[in-house]
Amino acid sequence: MSKRLTKLDRMSAEQKESITQSFWNAPDEAFFPPEDVAVVFNISLSWLQAKRCKGDGIAFSKPEGTRKVLYTKKDLLSYFNKG
């Protein structure tokens, strides 16, 4: 029985590199979905979700009327630079 591939597992190295470059070139106010955050900071989507649920993770927003979760570059850099 093979392991089910996640969205991140299905991304090519080129896709991940493109996401990483876009992140670092973006302004601090830019928004990013959890998948991009996981690629850039080499963390799992489940880790991000667990942190959101516990309330001790990175500040995030949910655009009204959607189920999307978005993080700002500024909040991400602040969170990962303090640790």
Buried (B, 14 or more C-beta within 10 A) or exposed (E): EEEEEEEBEEBEEEEBEEBBEEBEEBEEEBBBEBBBBBBBBEBEBEEBEEBBEEEEBBEBEEEEEEEEBBBBBEBBBEBEEEE
